[in-house]
Amino acid sequence: MQNLTLTWQSAGGAAVGLYGGAYVAARVRKPGVSALLREAGTLLALFALWQLVGHLSVMSADHALDRAGWIHRTELAIGLPDEASWQAAVTPYPVLVRLANYYYAVMHFAVMLAVLLWVYVRHRERYAWVRNTVVITTAVCLLVQFVPVAPPRMLPQSGFVDVAAEYGQSVYGGAVGGVVVADQLSAMPSVHVAWCVLAAVAVVRVSPSPFRWVMVLHPVLTVAVVVVTANHFWADGIVAVVILLFAYAVLALVARRRGRTPVETEVRPRSGARERSRQQVT
C-alpha cells in the first residue's frame, strides 16, 4: 500500500508554499485568501513538526521499549483492559483490520483539516478559539514526545501484532519516494486522540445543528482504531485528553483576564451588530 500520510518534509514544504501564497495574496490585496492560506500553512507546519519530532526523538530504542512495557504493566495493574485482547478480537476479520489501518493513516489529519476549514468559512468569529486550541495542544504533545516511547505493536512478547505491516498498510518505516517518513517512537501522548476529541468538541460547541452530535463517533472510532491497530495504549489517549483540557484551561484563563469567554464570539457582538440591535430596540 502506498503511504497515505504526509512526511514532515512534504508537509513542511507545503506549509512554506502556503505561507508564500499568503504573502502574495496580501500584496495583491486579497486579505481573505491570504488569511486562509496562512491558516492552512500553520496547520501543515504543526503536522510537519509532529512528524519531525517522531524522527528526532529516537535516542534509545531499548529505553523506548522499556517505557512501553512499563506502561502496559501499569495499565494491567490498575485494572485497565488489555489492549492485546481487544486487538485479538478484531484480527480474525481482515476487512475490519484493513479499515482500521486506513482510518488510522488518513482520518486524523483529514478530519482536523475539514473541521478547521468549516469553522473558518462558516463560523469565522469562533475560528481563533479552535485554532489556538490546536496549536497549544499539539505544541505540548510535541514536547512530551521528545521522550521516546514505543507503540504497543513493537511488543510482540506482550501479545501485540503489527497488523498494518502484516497487511502492507503501514505508514511507518522505510522511505516513500526516497523521503524518510516519521519514526515510530513518539506514541506518548496520542496526537490522534487529542485531535479527534478536539475536532468533536469544536463541532459540538460551534454548530447549531442537532446532527452535530454525530461527530462524537469520530473520537469513539479513533480510540478503537488506535487500540486495535496496536498503535497506542489507553494511557497515550488519556494523557492526550489531559493535555487538551490543559489547553482549554489556558484559553479560558486568558479569556477571563480579557473579560471574554473562551469562545470569542459568545462574548461581544460586533460593534455594527450592537448598533443595529440598539436601533431596533429604540
Residue, then its C-alpha position, 0 to 999 in steps of 0.5 A: m500500500q502506498n503511504l497515505t500520510l504526509t512526511w514532515q518534509s512534504a508537509g513542511g514544504a507545503a506549509v512554506g508554499l502556503y505561507g508564500g501564497a499568503y504573502v502574495a495574496a496580501r500584496v495583491r490585496k486579497p486579505g481573505v485568501s491570504a488569511l486562509l492560506r496562512e491558516a492552512g500553512t500553520l496547520l501543515a507546519l504543526f503536522a510537519l513538526w509532529q512528524l519531525v519530532g517522531h524522527l528526532s526523538v529516537m535516542s534509545a530504542d531499548h529505553a523506548l521499549d522499556r517505557a512501553g512495557w512499563i506502561h502496559r504493566t501499569e495499565l494491567a495493574i490498575g485494572l485497565p483492559d488489555e489492549a492485546s485482547w481487544q486487538a485479538a478480537v478484531t484480527p480474525y476479520p481482515v476487512l475490519v483490520r484493513l479499515a482500521n489501518y486506513y482510518y488510522a493513516v488518513m482520518h486524523f489529519a483529514v478530519m482536523l483539516a475539514v473541521l478547521l476549514w468549516v469553522y473558518v468559512r462558516h463560523r469565522e468569529r469562533y475560528a481563533w478559539v479552535r485554532n489556538t486550541v490546536v496549536i497549544t495542544t499539539a505544541v505540548c504533545l510535541l514536547v512530551q514526545f521528545v521522550p521516546v516511547a514505543p507503540p504497543r505493536m513493537l511488543p510482540q512478547s506482550g501479545f501485540v501484532d503489527v497488523a498494518a505491516e502484516y497487511g502492507q498498510s503501514v505508514y511507518g518505516g522505510a522511505v516513500g519516494g526516497v523521503v524518510v517518513a516519521d519514526q515510530l517512537s513518539a506514541m506518548p501522548s496520542v496526537h490522534v486522540a487529542w485531535c479527534v476529541l478536539a475536532a468533536v468538541a469544536v463541532v459540538r460547541v460551534s454548530p447549531s445543528p442537532f446532527r452535530w452530535v454525530m461527530v462524537l463517533h469520530p473520537v469513539l472510532t479513533v480510540a478503537v482504531v488506535v487500540v486495535t491497530a496496536n498503535h497506542f495504549w489507553a494511557d497515550g489517549i488519556v494523557a492526550v485528553v489531559i493535555l487538551l483540557f490543559a489547553y482549554a484551561v489556558l484559553a479560558l484563563v486568558a479569556r477571563r483576564r480579557g473579560r471574554t469567554p473562551v469562545e470569542t464570539e459568545v462574548r461581544p457582538r460586533s460593534g455594527a451588530r450592537e448598533r443595529s440591535r440598539q436601533q431596533v430596540t429604540 
